[in-house]
Amino acid sequence: MPGCRAIACSPGITDLSSQRLTDRSEWDRVNAKIAQGWERIGFRLYRDNVYLLSPSSQDLEEQRGVL
């Protein structure tokens, strides 16, 4: 959108109905995998579990082509 300066996300699991993620270490592993995917397209950790992306990021443009 015109004027957009940043895109924020908090990668993680939103569907908590699965019984497979009852172990905290498995939960952390899955969330880390999701974050790696976001980082691959240019999101960078801001703090806690919040990632930011600049809409004008060259990483984003390059990785969109790869995807």
Predicted model as a PDB file, atoms N, CA, C, CB and O in Angstrom, pLDDT in the B-factor column:
MODEL        1                                                                  
ATOM      1  N   MET A   1       0.828  -1.170   0.000  1.00 61.00           N  
ATOM      2  CA  MET A   1       0.000   0.000   0.000  1.00 61.00           C  
ATOM      3  C   MET A   1       0.883   1.249   0.000  1.00 61.00           C  
ATOM      4  CB  MET A   1      -0.948  -0.011   1.205  1.00 61.00           C  
ATOM      5  O   MET A   1       1.948   1.245   0.619  1.00 61.00           O  
ATOM      6  N   PRO A   2       0.478   2.275  -0.655  1.00 70.00           N  
ATOM      7  CA  PRO A   2       1.227   3.516  -0.622  1.00 70.00           C  
ATOM      8  C   PRO A   2       1.364   4.018   0.814  1.00 70.00           C  
ATOM      9  CB  PRO A   2       0.548   4.574  -1.498  1.00 70.00           C  
ATOM     10  O   PRO A   2       0.395   4.037   1.573  1.00 70.00           O  
ATOM     11  N   GLY A   3       2.576   4.421   1.173  1.00 75.00           N  
ATOM     12  CA  GLY A   3       2.826   4.937   2.504  1.00 75.00           C  
ATOM     13  C   GLY A   3       3.182   3.881   3.534  1.00 75.00           C  
ATOM     14  O   GLY A   3       3.524   4.222   4.667  1.00 75.00           O  
ATOM     15  N   CYS A   4       3.112   2.618   3.174  1.00 78.00           N  
ATOM     16  CA  CYS A   4       3.456   1.551   4.116  1.00 78.00           C  
ATOM     17  C   CYS A   4       4.958   1.617   4.411  1.00 78.00           C  
ATOM     18  CB  CYS A   4       3.058   0.145   3.545  1.00 78.00           C  
ATOM     19  O   CYS A   4       5.773   1.658   3.489  1.00 78.00           O  
ATOM     20  N   ARG A   5       5.315   1.628   5.680  1.00 80.00           N  
ATOM     21  CA  ARG A   5       6.723   1.746   6.060  1.00 80.00           C  
ATOM     22  C   ARG A   5       7.297   0.460   6.610  1.00 80.00           C  
ATOM     23  CB  ARG A   5       6.891   2.832   7.074  1.00 80.00           C  
ATOM     24  O   ARG A   5       8.511   0.262   6.581  1.00 80.00           O  
ATOM     25  N   ALA A   6       6.441  -0.420   7.111  1.00 83.00           N  
ATOM     26  CA  ALA A   6       6.926  -1.678   7.671  1.00 83.00           C  
ATOM     27  C   ALA A   6       5.792  -2.689   7.737  1.00 83.00           C  
ATOM     28  CB  ALA A   6       7.535  -1.459   9.070  1.00 83.00           C  
ATOM     29  O   ALA A   6       4.617  -2.336   7.829  1.00 83.00           O  
ATOM     30  N   ILE A   7       6.177  -3.930   7.690  1.00 85.00           N  
ATOM     31  CA  ILE A   7       5.243  -5.044   7.849  1.00 85.00           C  
ATOM     32  C   ILE A   7       5.719  -5.801   9.078  1.00 85.00           C  
ATOM     33  CB  ILE A   7       5.182  -5.981   6.554  1.00 85.00           C  
ATOM     34  O   ILE A   7       6.901  -6.127   9.191  1.00 85.00           O  
ATOM     35  N   ALA A   8       4.808  -6.079   9.994  1.00 89.00           N  
ATOM     36  CA  ALA A   8       5.165  -6.782  11.226  1.00 89.00           C  
ATOM     37  C   ALA A   8       4.437  -8.116  11.282  1.00 89.00           C  
ATOM     38  CB  ALA A   8       4.827  -5.926  12.470  1.00 89.00           C  
ATOM     39  O   ALA A   8       3.303  -8.241  10.820  1.00 89.00           O  
ATOM     40  N   CYS A   9       5.103  -9.105  11.853  1.00 87.00           N  
ATOM     41  CA  CYS A   9       4.458 -10.392  12.067  1.00 87.00           C  
ATOM     42  C   CYS A   9       5.042 -11.016  13.328  1.00 87.00           C  
ATOM     43  CB  CYS A   9       4.643 -11.332  10.834  1.00 87.00           C  
ATOM     44  O   CYS A   9       6.108 -10.633  13.811  1.00 87.00           O  
ATOM     45  N   SER A  10       4.316 -11.970  13.827  1.00 87.00           N  
ATOM     46  CA  SER A  10       4.771 -12.740  14.973  1.00 87.00           C  
ATOM     47  C   SER A  10       4.596 -14.201  14.585  1.00 87.00           C  
ATOM     48  CB  SER A  10       3.976 -12.373  16.300  1.00 87.00           C  
ATOM     49  O   SER A  10       3.540 -14.785  14.830  1.00 87.00           O  
ATOM     50  N   PRO A  11       5.623 -14.796  13.981  1.00 78.00           N  
ATOM     51  CA  PRO A  11       5.477 -16.150  13.464  1.00 78.00           C  
ATOM     52  C   PRO A  11       5.212 -17.156  14.577  1.00 78.00           C  
ATOM     53  CB  PRO A  11       6.717 -16.549  12.692  1.00 78.00           C  
ATOM     54  O   PRO A  11       5.822 -17.111  15.646  1.00 78.00           O  
ATOM     55  N   GLY A  12       4.301 -18.048  14.296  1.00 76.00           N  
ATOM     56  CA  GLY A  12       3.989 -19.087  15.263  1.00 76.00           C  
ATOM     57  C   GLY A  12       2.754 -19.847  14.856  1.00 76.00           C  
ATOM     58  O   GLY A  12       2.208 -19.656  13.769  1.00 76.00           O  
ATOM     59  N   ILE A  13       2.336 -20.689  15.724  1.00 72.00           N  
ATOM     60  CA  ILE A  13       1.217 -21.576  15.463  1.00 72.00           C  
ATOM     61  C   ILE A  13      -0.056 -20.920  15.962  1.00 72.00           C  
ATOM     62  CB  ILE A  13       1.427 -22.953  16.131  1.00 72.00           C  
ATOM     63  O   ILE A  13      -0.130 -20.486  17.111  1.00 72.00           O  
ATOM     64  N   THR A  14      -1.064 -20.847  15.094  1.00 64.00           N  
ATOM     65  CA  THR A  14      -2.331 -20.265  15.510  1.00 64.00           C  
ATOM     66  C   THR A  14      -3.392 -21.322  15.737  1.00 64.00           C  
ATOM     67  CB  THR A  14      -2.810 -19.273  14.481  1.00 64.00           C  
ATOM     68  O   THR A  14      -4.357 -21.074  16.459  1.00 64.00           O  
ATOM     69  N   ASP A  15      -3.241 -22.491  15.144  1.00 62.00           N  
ATOM     70  CA  ASP A  15      -4.208 -23.568  15.340  1.00 62.00           C  
ATOM     71  C   ASP A  15      -3.747 -24.430  16.504  1.00 62.00           C  
ATOM     72  CB  ASP A  15      -4.373 -24.423  14.047  1.00 62.00           C  
ATOM     73  O   ASP A  15      -2.847 -25.255  16.350  1.00 62.00           O  
ATOM     74  N   LEU A  16      -4.349 -24.248  17.644  1.00 61.00           N  
ATOM     75  CA  LEU A  16      -3.937 -24.975  18.844  1.00 61.00           C  
ATOM     76  C   LEU A  16      -4.710 -26.274  19.032  1.00 61.00           C  
ATOM     77  CB  LEU A  16      -4.114 -24.100  20.061  1.00 61.00           C  
ATOM     78  O   LEU A  16      -4.603 -26.906  20.083  1.00 61.00           O  
ATOM     79  N   SER A  17      -5.485 -26.681  18.031  1.00 63.00           N  
ATOM     80  CA  SER A  17      -6.287 -27.897  18.169  1.00 63.00           C  
ATOM     81  C   SER A  17      -5.454 -29.167  18.021  1.00 63.00           C  
ATOM     82  CB  SER A  17      -7.399 -27.898  17.145  1.00 63.00           C  
ATOM     83  O   SER A  17      -5.905 -30.249  18.396  1.00 63.00           O  
ATOM     84  N   SER A  18      -4.252 -29.048  17.481  1.00 63.00           N  
ATOM     85  CA  SER A  18      -3.403 -30.227  17.289  1.00 63.00           C  
ATOM     86  C   SER A  18      -2.875 -30.718  18.630  1.00 63.00           C  
ATOM     87  CB  SER A  18      -2.229 -29.909  16.336  1.00 63.00           C  
ATOM     88  O   SER A  18      -2.417 -29.927  19.454  1.00 63.00           O  
ATOM     89  N   GLN A  19      -2.939 -32.002  18.838  1.00 65.00           N  
ATOM     90  CA  GLN A  19      -2.429 -32.601  20.066  1.00 65.00           C  
ATOM     91  C   GLN A  19      -0.942 -32.936  19.952  1.00 65.00           C  
ATOM     92  CB  GLN A  19      -3.223 -33.859  20.406  1.00 65.00           C  
ATOM     93  O   GLN A  19      -0.336 -33.392  20.922  1.00 65.00           O  
ATOM     94  N   ARG A  20      -0.351 -32.716  18.782  1.00 65.00           N  
ATOM     95  CA  ARG A  20       1.043 -33.091  18.558  1.00 65.00           C  
ATOM     96  C   ARG A  20       2.024 -32.132  19.218  1.00 65.00           C  
ATOM     97  CB  ARG A  20       1.323 -33.159  17.080  1.00 65.00           C  
ATOM     98  O   ARG A  20       3.189 -32.484  19.406  1.00 65.00           O  
ATOM     99  N   LEU A  21       1.585 -30.935  19.572  1.00 64.00           N  
ATOM    100  CA  LEU A  21       2.507 -29.929  20.087  1.00 64.00           C  
ATOM    101  C   LEU A  21       2.333 -29.706  21.591  1.00 64.00           C  
ATOM    102  CB  LEU A  21       2.311 -28.618  19.345  1.00 64.00           C  
ATOM    103  O   LEU A  21       2.357 -28.571  22.067  1.00 64.00           O  
ATOM    104  N   THR A  22       2.160 -30.781  22.314  1.00 69.00           N  
ATOM    105  CA  THR A  22       2.002 -30.650  23.758  1.00 69.00           C  
ATOM    106  C   THR A  22       3.343 -30.505  24.454  1.00 69.00           C  
ATOM    107  CB  THR A  22       1.256 -31.848  24.318  1.00 69.00           C  
ATOM    108  O   THR A  22       3.400 -29.999  25.575  1.00 69.00           O  
ATOM    109  N   ASP A  23       4.413 -30.932  23.824  1.00 71.00           N  
ATOM    110  CA  ASP A  23       5.767 -30.828  24.387  1.00 71.00           C  
ATOM    111  C   ASP A  23       6.335 -29.446  24.059  1.00 71.00           C  
ATOM    112  CB  ASP A  23       6.703 -31.961  23.828  1.00 71.00           C  
ATOM    113  O   ASP A  23       6.328 -29.046  22.894  1.00 71.00           O  
ATOM    114  N   ARG A  24       6.817 -28.719  25.044  1.00 74.00           N  
ATOM    115  CA  ARG A  24       7.329 -27.361  24.855  1.00 74.00           C  
ATOM    116  C   ARG A  24       8.491 -27.320  23.862  1.00 74.00           C  
ATOM    117  CB  ARG A  24       7.772 -26.780  26.192  1.00 74.00           C  
ATOM    118  O   ARG A  24       8.587 -26.382  23.070  1.00 74.00           O  
ATOM    119  N   SER A  25       9.368 -28.314  23.891  1.00 80.00           N  
ATOM    120  CA  SER A  25      10.506 -28.317  22.968  1.00 80.00           C  
ATOM    121  C   SER A  25      10.030 -28.480  21.524  1.00 80.00           C  
ATOM    122  CB  SER A  25      11.494 -29.444  23.333  1.00 80.00           C  
ATOM    123  O   SER A  25      10.611 -27.891  20.612  1.00 80.00           O  
ATOM    124  N   GLU A  26       8.991 -29.265  21.313  1.00 77.00           N  
ATOM    125  CA  GLU A  26       8.441 -29.427  19.959  1.00 77.00           C  
ATOM    126  C   GLU A  26       7.784 -28.122  19.513  1.00 77.00           C  
ATOM    127  CB  GLU A  26       7.413 -30.599  19.912  1.00 77.00           C  
ATOM    128  O   GLU A  26       7.928 -27.714  18.361  1.00 77.00           O  
ATOM    129  N   TRP A  27       7.073 -27.480  20.411  1.00 77.00           N  
ATOM    130  CA  TRP A  27       6.442 -26.177  20.133  1.00 77.00           C  
ATOM    131  C   TRP A  27       7.509 -25.167  19.714  1.00 77.00           C  
ATOM    132  CB  TRP A  27       5.661 -25.656  21.384  1.00 77.00           C  
ATOM    133  O   TRP A  27       7.338 -24.461  18.720  1.00 77.00           O  
ATOM    134  N   ASP A  28       8.608 -25.095  20.466  1.00 82.00           N  
ATOM    135  CA  ASP A  28       9.703 -24.171  20.145  1.00 82.00           C  
ATOM    136  C   ASP A  28      10.343 -24.504  18.811  1.00 82.00           C  
ATOM    137  CB  ASP A  28      10.759 -24.199  21.241  1.00 82.00           C  
ATOM    138  O   ASP A  28      10.681 -23.600  18.048  1.00 82.00           O  
ATOM    139  N   ARG A  29      10.517 -25.791  18.514  1.00 84.00           N  
ATOM    140  CA  ARG A  29      11.129 -26.209  17.254  1.00 84.00           C  
ATOM    141  C   ARG A  29      10.264 -25.778  16.069  1.00 84.00           C  
ATOM    142  CB  ARG A  29      11.338 -27.738  17.235  1.00 84.00           C  
ATOM    143  O   ARG A  29      10.780 -25.269  15.075  1.00 84.00           O  
ATOM    144  N   VAL A  30       8.963 -25.978  16.174  1.00 83.00           N  
ATOM    145  CA  VAL A  30       8.053 -25.617  15.087  1.00 83.00           C  
ATOM    146  C   VAL A  30       8.026 -24.099  14.895  1.00 83.00           C  
ATOM    147  CB  VAL A  30       6.629 -26.148  15.372  1.00 83.00           C  
ATOM    148  O   VAL A  30       8.065 -23.618  13.762  1.00 83.00           O  
ATOM    149  N   ASN A  31       7.961 -23.346  15.990  1.00 85.00           N  
ATOM    150  CA  ASN A  31       7.963 -21.889  15.874  1.00 85.00           C  
ATOM    151  C   ASN A  31       9.266 -21.375  15.271  1.00 85.00           C  
ATOM    152  CB  ASN A  31       7.736 -21.251  17.240  1.00 85.00           C  
ATOM    153  O   ASN A  31       9.251 -20.423  14.490  1.00 85.00           O  
ATOM    154  N   ALA A  32      10.384 -21.988  15.620  1.00 88.00           N  
ATOM    155  CA  ALA A  32      11.681 -21.581  15.049  1.00 88.00           C  
ATOM    156  C   ALA A  32      11.707 -21.853  13.547  1.00 88.00           C  
ATOM    157  CB  ALA A  32      12.851 -22.329  15.748  1.00 88.00           C  
ATOM    158  O   ALA A  32      12.249 -21.055  12.782  1.00 88.00           O  
ATOM    159  N   LYS A  33      11.131 -22.958  13.128  1.00 90.00           N  
ATOM    160  CA  LYS A  33      11.077 -23.302  11.703  1.00 90.00           C  
ATOM    161  C   LYS A  33      10.247 -22.272  10.933  1.00 90.00           C  
ATOM    162  CB  LYS A  33      10.487 -24.720  11.508  1.00 90.00           C  
ATOM    163  O   LYS A  33      10.616 -21.862   9.832  1.00 90.00           O  
ATOM    164  N   ILE A  34       9.124 -21.861  11.523  1.00 89.00           N  
ATOM    165  CA  ILE A  34       8.281 -20.842  10.894  1.00 89.00           C  
ATOM    166  C   ILE A  34       9.050 -19.522  10.787  1.00 89.00           C  
ATOM    167  CB  ILE A  34       6.965 -20.642  11.699  1.00 89.00           C  
ATOM    168  O   ILE A  34       9.015 -18.868   9.745  1.00 89.00           O  
ATOM    169  N   ALA A  35       9.740 -19.131  11.852  1.00 89.00           N  
ATOM    170  CA  ALA A  35      10.520 -17.890  11.849  1.00 89.00           C  
ATOM    171  C   ALA A  35      11.612 -17.937  10.787  1.00 89.00           C  
ATOM    172  CB  ALA A  35      11.142 -17.640  13.234  1.00 89.00           C  
ATOM    173  O   ALA A  35      11.880 -16.928  10.134  1.00 89.00           O  
ATOM    174  N   GLN A  36      12.244 -19.088  10.605  1.00 90.00           N  
ATOM    175  CA  GLN A  36      13.277 -19.221   9.569  1.00 90.00           C  
ATOM    176  C   GLN A  36      12.699 -18.954   8.188  1.00 90.00           C  
ATOM    177  CB  GLN A  36      13.909 -20.622   9.611  1.00 90.00           C  
ATOM    178  O   GLN A  36      13.349 -18.333   7.347  1.00 90.00           O  
ATOM    179  N   GLY A  37      11.496 -19.415   7.957  1.00 87.00           N  
ATOM    180  CA  GLY A  37      10.835 -19.159   6.673  1.00 87.00           C  
ATOM    181  C   GLY A  37      10.603 -17.674   6.450  1.00 87.00           C  
ATOM    182  O   GLY A  37      10.836 -17.164   5.354  1.00 87.00           O  
ATOM    183  N   TRP A  38      10.143 -16.976   7.489  1.00 86.00           N  
ATOM    184  CA  TRP A  38       9.934 -15.537   7.379  1.00 86.00           C  
ATOM    185  C   TRP A  38      11.257 -14.804   7.172  1.00 86.00           C  
ATOM    186  CB  TRP A  38       9.226 -15.007   8.627  1.00 86.00           C  
ATOM    187  O   TRP A  38      11.332 -13.856   6.390  1.00 86.00           O  
ATOM    188  N   GLU A  39      12.302 -15.248   7.878  1.00 87.00           N  
ATOM    189  CA  GLU A  39      13.622 -14.608   7.716  1.00 87.00           C  
ATOM    190  C   GLU A  39      14.150 -14.797   6.298  1.00 87.00           C  
ATOM    191  CB  GLU A  39      14.635 -15.182   8.733  1.00 87.00           C  
ATOM    192  O   GLU A  39      14.842 -13.927   5.770  1.00 87.00           O  
ATOM    193  N   ARG A  40      13.831 -15.914   5.688  1.00 84.00           N  
ATOM    194  CA  ARG A  40      14.292 -16.192   4.335  1.00 84.00           C  
ATOM    195  C   ARG A  40      13.781 -15.170   3.330  1.00 84.00           C  
ATOM    196  CB  ARG A  40      13.862 -17.577   3.917  1.00 84.00           C  
ATOM    197  O   ARG A  40      14.443 -14.894   2.330  1.00 84.00           O  
ATOM    198  N   ILE A  41      12.601 -14.605   3.594  1.00 82.00           N  
ATOM    199  CA  ILE A  41      12.075 -13.619   2.648  1.00 82.00           C  
ATOM    200  C   ILE A  41      12.334 -12.180   3.099  1.00 82.00           C  
ATOM    201  CB  ILE A  41      10.585 -13.832   2.457  1.00 82.00           C  
ATOM    202  O   ILE A  41      11.834 -11.235   2.488  1.00 82.00           O  
ATOM    203  N   GLY A  42      13.120 -12.017   4.173  1.00 84.00           N  
ATOM    204  CA  GLY A  42      13.558 -10.672   4.532  1.00 84.00           C  
ATOM    205  C   GLY A  42      13.100 -10.134   5.870  1.00 84.00           C  
ATOM    206  O   GLY A  42      13.548  -9.061   6.275  1.00 84.00           O  
ATOM    207  N   PHE A  43      12.220 -10.838   6.578  1.00 89.00           N  
ATOM    208  CA  PHE A  43      11.823 -10.373   7.905  1.00 89.00           C  
ATOM    209  C   PHE A  43      13.015 -10.462   8.838  1.00 89.00           C  
ATOM    210  CB  PHE A  43      10.630 -11.198   8.457  1.00 89.00           C  
ATOM    211  O   PHE A  43      13.806 -11.402   8.755  1.00 89.00           O  
ATOM    212  N   ARG A  44      13.148  -9.476   9.737  1.00 90.00           N  
ATOM    213  CA  ARG A  44      14.238  -9.457  10.709  1.00 90.00           C  
ATOM    214  C   ARG A  44      13.647  -9.333  12.105  1.00 90.00           C  
ATOM    215  CB  ARG A  44      15.233  -8.293  10.422  1.00 90.00           C  
ATOM    216  O   ARG A  44      12.675  -8.609  12.321  1.00 90.00           O  
ATOM    217  N   LEU A  45      14.250 -10.051  13.050  1.00 92.00           N  
ATOM    218  CA  LEU A  45      13.776 -10.023  14.420  1.00 92.00           C  
ATOM    219  C   LEU A  45      13.911  -8.613  14.982  1.00 92.00           C  
ATOM    220  CB  LEU A  45      14.550 -11.033  15.285  1.00 92.00           C  
ATOM    221  O   LEU A  45      14.984  -8.012  14.934  1.00 92.00           O  
ATOM    222  N   TYR A  46      12.821  -8.103  15.509  1.00 92.00           N  
ATOM    223  CA  TYR A  46      12.822  -6.786  16.138  1.00 92.00           C  
ATOM    224  C   TYR A  46      13.040  -6.961  17.643  1.00 92.00           C  
ATOM    225  CB  TYR A  46      11.485  -6.024  15.849  1.00 92.00           C  
ATOM    226  O   TYR A  46      14.025  -6.465  18.189  1.00 92.00           O  
ATOM    227  N   ARG A  47      12.134  -7.658  18.305  1.00 91.00           N  
ATOM    228  CA  ARG A  47      12.304  -8.041  19.704  1.00 91.00           C  
ATOM    229  C   ARG A  47      11.204  -9.027  20.077  1.00 91.00           C  
ATOM    230  CB  ARG A  47      12.276  -6.793  20.641  1.00 91.00           C  
ATOM    231  O   ARG A  47      10.162  -9.116  19.427  1.00 91.00           O  
ATOM    232  N   ASP A  48      11.477  -9.753  21.138  1.00 86.00           N  
ATOM    233  CA  ASP A  48      10.588 -10.838  21.561  1.00 86.00           C  
ATOM    234  C   ASP A  48      10.323 -11.737  20.357  1.00 86.00           C  
ATOM    235  CB  ASP A  48       9.245 -10.280  22.154  1.00 86.00           C  
ATOM    236  O   ASP A  48      11.267 -12.307  19.810  1.00 86.00           O  
ATOM    237  N   ASN A  49       9.090 -11.880  19.934  1.00 85.00           N  
ATOM    238  CA  ASN A  49       8.792 -12.727  18.769  1.00 85.00           C  
ATOM    239  C   ASN A  49       8.178 -11.889  17.655  1.00 85.00           C  
ATOM    240  CB  ASN A  49       7.836 -13.886  19.159  1.00 85.00           C  
ATOM    241  O   ASN A  49       7.342 -12.373  16.892  1.00 85.00           O  
ATOM    242  N   VAL A  50       8.597 -10.625  17.566  1.00 90.00           N  
ATOM    243  CA  VAL A  50       8.078  -9.721  16.546  1.00 90.00           C  
ATOM    244  C   VAL A  50       9.149  -9.522  15.472  1.00 90.00           C  
ATOM    245  CB  VAL A  50       7.652  -8.353  17.172  1.00 90.00           C  
ATOM    246  O   VAL A  50      10.294  -9.179  15.766  1.00 90.00           O  
ATOM    247  N   TYR A  51       8.743  -9.747  14.224  1.00 91.00           N  
ATOM    248  CA  TYR A  51       9.630  -9.595  13.076  1.00 91.00           C  
ATOM    249  C   TYR A  51       9.121  -8.452  12.216  1.00 91.00           C  
ATOM    250  CB  TYR A  51       9.719 -10.912  12.254  1.00 91.00           C  
ATOM    251  O   TYR A  51       7.913  -8.267  12.064  1.00 91.00           O  
ATOM    252  N   LEU A  52      10.051  -7.682  11.650  1.00 90.00           N  
ATOM    253  CA  LEU A  52       9.694  -6.556  10.788  1.00 90.00           C  
ATOM    254  C   LEU A  52      10.291  -6.752   9.398  1.00 90.00           C  
ATOM    255  CB  LEU A  52      10.180  -5.222  11.400  1.00 90.00           C  
ATOM    256  O   LEU A  52      11.331  -7.387   9.224  1.00 90.00           O  
ATOM    257  N   LEU A  53       9.598  -6.186   8.423  1.00 86.00           N  
ATOM    258  CA  LEU A  53      10.061  -6.227   7.032  1.00 86.00           C  
ATOM    259  C   LEU A  53       9.807  -4.864   6.410  1.00 86.00           C  
ATOM    260  CB  LEU A  53       9.341  -7.362   6.217  1.00 86.00           C  
ATOM    261  O   LEU A  53       8.725  -4.295   6.560  1.00 86.00           O  
ATOM    262  N   SER A  54      10.788  -4.353   5.725  1.00 83.00           N  
ATOM    263  CA  SER A  54      10.602  -3.130   4.959  1.00 83.00           C  
ATOM    264  C   SER A  54       9.996  -3.509   3.619  1.00 83.00           C  
ATOM    265  CB  SER A  54      11.949  -2.355   4.774  1.00 83.00           C  
ATOM    266  O   SER A  54      10.515  -4.402   2.950  1.00 83.00           O  
ATOM    267  N   PRO A  55       8.909  -2.857   3.201  1.00 78.00           N  
ATOM    268  CA  PRO A  55       8.303  -3.183   1.907  1.00 78.00           C  
ATOM    269  C   PRO A  55       9.224  -2.917   0.727  1.00 78.00           C  
ATOM    270  CB  PRO A  55       7.034  -2.401   1.729  1.00 78.00           C  
ATOM    271  O   PRO A  55       9.002  -3.446  -0.362  1.00 78.00           O  
ATOM    272  N   SER A  56      10.244  -2.114   0.925  1.00 76.00           N  
ATOM    273  CA  SER A  56      11.180  -1.818  -0.161  1.00 76.00           C  
ATOM    274  C   SER A  56      12.436  -2.683  -0.081  1.00 76.00           C  
ATOM    275  CB  SER A  56      11.566  -0.344  -0.133  1.00 76.00           C  
ATOM    276  O   SER A  56      13.415  -2.418  -0.779  1.00 76.00           O  
ATOM    277  N   SER A  57      12.416  -3.702   0.754  1.00 71.00           N  
ATOM    278  CA  SER A  57      13.576  -4.570   0.956  1.00 71.00           C  
ATOM    279  C   SER A  57      13.960  -5.311  -0.322  1.00 71.00           C  
ATOM    280  CB  SER A  57      13.293  -5.570   2.069  1.00 71.00           C  
ATOM    281  O   SER A  57      13.112  -5.915  -0.979  1.00 71.00           O  
ATOM    282  N   GLN A  58      15.223  -5.260  -0.659  1.00 72.00           N  
ATOM    283  CA  GLN A  58      15.713  -5.996  -1.815  1.00 72.00           C  
ATOM    284  C   GLN A  58      15.634  -7.501  -1.562  1.00 72.00           C  
ATOM    285  CB  GLN A  58      17.156  -5.581  -2.144  1.00 72.00           C  
ATOM    286  O   GLN A  58      15.407  -8.274  -2.492  1.00 72.00           O  
ATOM    287  N   ASP A  59      15.822  -7.923  -0.299  1.00 70.00           N  
ATOM    288  CA  ASP A  59      15.683  -9.343   0.049  1.00 70.00           C  
ATOM    289  C   ASP A  59      14.308  -9.852  -0.338  1.00 70.00           C  
ATOM    290  CB  ASP A  59      15.924  -9.564   1.553  1.00 70.00           C  
ATOM    291  O   ASP A  59      14.176 -10.939  -0.900  1.00 70.00           O  
ATOM    292  N   LEU A  60      13.294  -9.071  -0.039  1.00 66.00           N  
ATOM    293  CA  LEU A  60      11.920  -9.473  -0.352  1.00 66.00           C  
ATOM    294  C   LEU A  60      11.749  -9.671  -1.848  1.00 66.00           C  
ATOM    295  CB  LEU A  60      10.918  -8.429   0.160  1.00 66.00           C  
ATOM    296  O   LEU A  60      11.184 -10.678  -2.274  1.00 66.00           O  
ATOM    297  N   GLU A  61      12.219  -8.742  -2.641  1.00 69.00           N  
ATOM    298  CA  GLU A  61      12.071  -8.848  -4.093  1.00 69.00           C  
ATOM    299  C   GLU A  61      12.815 -10.067  -4.641  1.00 69.00           C  
ATOM    300  CB  GLU A  61      12.583  -7.573  -4.772  1.00 69.00           C  
ATOM    301  O   GLU A  61      12.292 -10.780  -5.497  1.00 69.00           O  
ATOM    302  N   GLU A  62      14.017 -10.304  -4.155  1.00 73.00           N  
ATOM    303  CA  GLU A  62      14.802 -11.447  -4.636  1.00 73.00           C  
ATOM    304  C   GLU A  62      14.141 -12.771  -4.246  1.00 73.00           C  
ATOM    305  CB  GLU A  62      16.235 -11.387  -4.074  1.00 73.00           C  
ATOM    306  O   GLU A  62      14.058 -13.686  -5.065  1.00 73.00           O  
ATOM    307  N   GLN A  63      13.675 -12.876  -3.007  1.00 67.00           N  
ATOM    308  CA  GLN A  63      13.093 -14.133  -2.547  1.00 67.00           C  
ATOM    309  C   GLN A  63      11.705 -14.370  -3.146  1.00 67.00           C  
ATOM    310  CB  GLN A  63      13.010 -14.144  -1.026  1.00 67.00           C  
ATOM    311  O   GLN A  63      11.309 -15.522  -3.323  1.00 67.00           O  
ATOM    312  N   ARG A  64      10.976 -13.332  -3.456  1.00 65.00           N  
ATOM    313  CA  ARG A  64       9.683 -13.525  -4.137  1.00 65.00           C  
ATOM    314  C   ARG A  64       9.913 -14.199  -5.481  1.00 65.00           C  
ATOM    315  CB  ARG A  64       8.941 -12.166  -4.331  1.00 65.00           C  
ATOM    316  O   ARG A  64       9.124 -15.044  -5.904  1.00 65.00           O  
ATOM    317  N   GLY A  65      10.989 -13.824  -6.143  1.00 68.00           N  
ATOM    318  CA  GLY A  65      11.320 -14.456  -7.424  1.00 68.00           C  
ATOM    319  C   GLY A  65      11.658 -15.935  -7.248  1.00 68.00           C  
ATOM    320  O   GLY A  65      11.299 -16.762  -8.085  1.00 68.00           O  
ATOM    321  N   VAL A  66      12.343 -16.260  -6.167  1.00 67.00           N  
ATOM    322  CA  VAL A  66      12.720 -17.636  -5.885  1.00 67.00           C  
ATOM    323  C   VAL A  66      11.495 -18.468  -5.550  1.00 67.00           C  
ATOM    324  CB  VAL A  66      13.728 -17.694  -4.740  1.00 67.00           C  
ATOM    325  O   VAL A  66      11.376 -19.614  -5.983  1.00 67.00           O  
ATOM    326  N   LEU A  67      10.572 -17.880  -4.767  1.00 61.00           N  
ATOM    327  CA  LEU A  67       9.358 -18.609  -4.382  1.00 61.00           C  
ATOM    328  C   LEU A  67       8.493 -18.883  -5.575  1.00 61.00           C  
ATOM    329  CB  LEU A  67       8.569 -17.836  -3.345  1.00 61.00           C  
ATOM    330  O   LEU A  67       7.429 -19.488  -5.441  1.00 61.00           O  
TER     331      LEU A  67                                                      
ENDMDL                                                                          
END                                                                             
